[in-house]
């Protein structure tokens, strides 16, 4: 396997994490909603995801495609929480809704969401198209990469993130009575 330093920018499996806030809670039904990625801001990795970057991968691999995108815990393929039932781009970012499978770690993850311990998400992806954005003359800001197209493998619930604009928006429920 070649050293990462010898690989091109788009050949490397990468992870990008986002931070957010809690909105609604429905542990009974176990449907988590939030954002796996945010658009339009430069994150701690000096990258900015552009709206439309996920369009092709969602069409091909998302819910209406081959349904191959997983919702993992901490990017660990042995800790599958489920698959997103909704995965779409909106003005803010890559929105998801996932029904968490009631495994032991799935139940634990729901409890940690409810306790507001989990409020960050991340993506596992490969860069397909990008452009480098130079910032000449500004010593306070470094160059960054504008990510134009991404191949999405998974979205993860994580403890720490690289982008503060990707919230956990809560647990989706049908009625107030179902929450009791």
C-alpha positions in Angstrom: 0.0 0.0 0.0 1.5 3.4 -1.0 2.4 5.9 1.7 -0.4 8.6 2.0 2.2 11.2 1.1 2.5 9.6 -2.4 -1.3 9.5 -3.0 -3.1 12.3 -4.6 -5.6 14.5 -2.7 -8.6 12.5 -4.1 -7.2 9.0 -3.5 -7.3 9.2 0.3 -10.3 8.1 2.4 -10.9 11.1 4.7 -13.0 11.9 7.7 -14.6 15.3 8.4 -16.5 15.9 11.7 -19.1 18.5 12.6 -20.5 19.9 15.8 -24.1 20.9 16.5 -26.9 21.2 19.0 -29.8 19.0 20.3 -33.4 19.9 19.1 -36.0 17.1 19.6 -35.8 13.8 21.5 -37.6 10.5 20.7 -35.7 7.7 22.2 -38.7 5.4 21.9 -38.7 5.4 18.1 -35.0 5.9 17.9 -34.9 8.2 14.8 -32.0 10.6 14.9 -32.0 13.7 12.8 -29.1 16.1 12.1 -26.4 17.1 9.7 -23.4 14.9 8.6 -21.8 17.9 6.8 -22.1 21.7 6.5 -21.8 23.8 3.5 -19.9 27.1 2.9 -17.5 27.4 5.8 -13.8 26.6 6.1 -13.4 23.9 8.7 -10.4 22.9 10.9 -9.0 20.8 8.0 -8.9 23.9 5.7 -11.7 22.6 3.5 -15.1 23.9 2.5 -17.8 21.7 1.2 -20.0 23.3 -1.5 -23.7 22.6 -1.9 -24.1 20.0 -4.6 -20.9 18.1 -3.6 -23.1 15.1 -2.5 -25.6 15.1 -5.3 -24.1 12.3 -7.4 -23.2 10.1 -4.5 -26.7 10.4 -2.9 -28.3 9.6 -6.3 -26.1 6.6 -6.8 -25.5 5.3 -3.3 -28.2 6.9 -1.2 -31.7 5.8 -0.2 -33.1 6.0 -3.7 -30.0 4.4 -5.2 -28.1 1.3 -4.0 -28.7 2.3 -0.4 -25.1 1.6 0.5 -24.4 4.6 2.8 -24.2 3.6 6.5 -24.7 5.5 9.8 -21.8 4.4 12.0 -20.5 5.0 15.5 -17.1 6.7 15.4 -16.3 5.6 11.8 -16.2 2.0 13.1 -17.6 -0.5 10.5 -18.2 -3.0 13.3 -20.5 -0.5 15.0 -23.3 0.1 12.5 -26.1 2.2 13.9 -28.2 1.9 10.8 -28.7 3.4 7.4 -30.1 6.9 6.8 -33.8 6.8 5.7 -33.4 10.4 4.5 -30.2 11.8 3.1 -30.4 15.1 1.2 -28.7 18.4 0.7 -30.4 21.5 1.9 -29.2 25.1 2.3 -27.3 24.2 5.5 -25.6 21.0 4.6 -26.1 17.2 4.3 -29.2 16.5 6.3 -30.0 12.9 7.5 -32.6 10.9 9.4 -31.6 7.5 10.6 -33.5 4.9 12.6 -31.0 3.5 15.1 -31.0 -0.3 15.2 -31.7 -1.3 18.9 -28.4 -3.2 19.4 -26.6 -2.7 22.7 -24.4 0.1 21.4 -27.4 1.5 19.4 -29.4 1.9 22.6 -26.4 3.4 24.3 -25.9 5.9 21.5 -29.5 7.0 21.8 -29.1 7.5 25.5 -26.0 9.6 24.9 -27.8 11.7 22.3 -30.7 12.2 24.8 -28.2 13.2 27.5 -26.7 15.7 25.0 -23.3 14.0 25.1 -23.4 13.2 21.4 -24.0 16.3 19.3 -21.4 15.9 16.6 -21.3 14.1 13.3 -18.7 13.2 10.8 -18.4 11.8 7.3 -16.2 9.2 5.7 -15.5 10.2 2.1 -13.2 10.5 -0.9 -12.7 13.7 -2.8 -13.7 13.4 -6.5 -13.5 17.1 -7.5 -11.9 20.0 -5.7 -10.2 23.3 -6.3 -7.5 25.0 -4.3 -8.4 28.5 -3.2 -5.2 30.6 -2.6 -5.3 33.5 -0.2 -2.4 35.7 -1.3 -1.4 38.6 0.8 -3.3 37.5 3.9 -1.0 36.0 6.4 -3.8 35.2 8.9 -5.7 33.0 6.5 -4.1 30.0 4.7 -5.1 28.4 1.4 -8.1 26.1 1.6 -9.7 23.4 -0.6 -13.2 23.9 -2.0 -14.7 20.4 -2.2 -17.0 20.3 -5.3 -17.8 16.5 -5.5 -17.5 13.9 -2.8 -18.0 10.1 -2.7 -19.7 9.4 0.6 -19.1 6.1 2.3 -20.7 6.8 5.7 -21.9 9.3 8.2 -20.9 8.8 11.8 -21.9 9.8 15.3 -18.7 11.0 17.0 -17.4 12.5 20.2 -15.2 15.2 18.6 -15.5 17.2 15.3 -13.7 19.4 12.8 -16.7 21.6 11.9 -18.9 23.3 14.4 -21.8 23.8 11.9 -23.2 20.3 11.8 -25.9 19.8 14.4 -27.7 16.9 15.9 -31.2 18.2 15.5 -32.9 15.6 17.6 -35.0 12.5 17.6 -37.8 12.5 15.2 -41.2 11.5 16.5 -44.7 11.3 15.1 -46.7 12.6 18.0 -46.3 13.9 21.5 -48.1 10.8 22.9 -45.5 8.5 21.3 -42.8 10.3 23.2 -44.4 9.5 26.6 
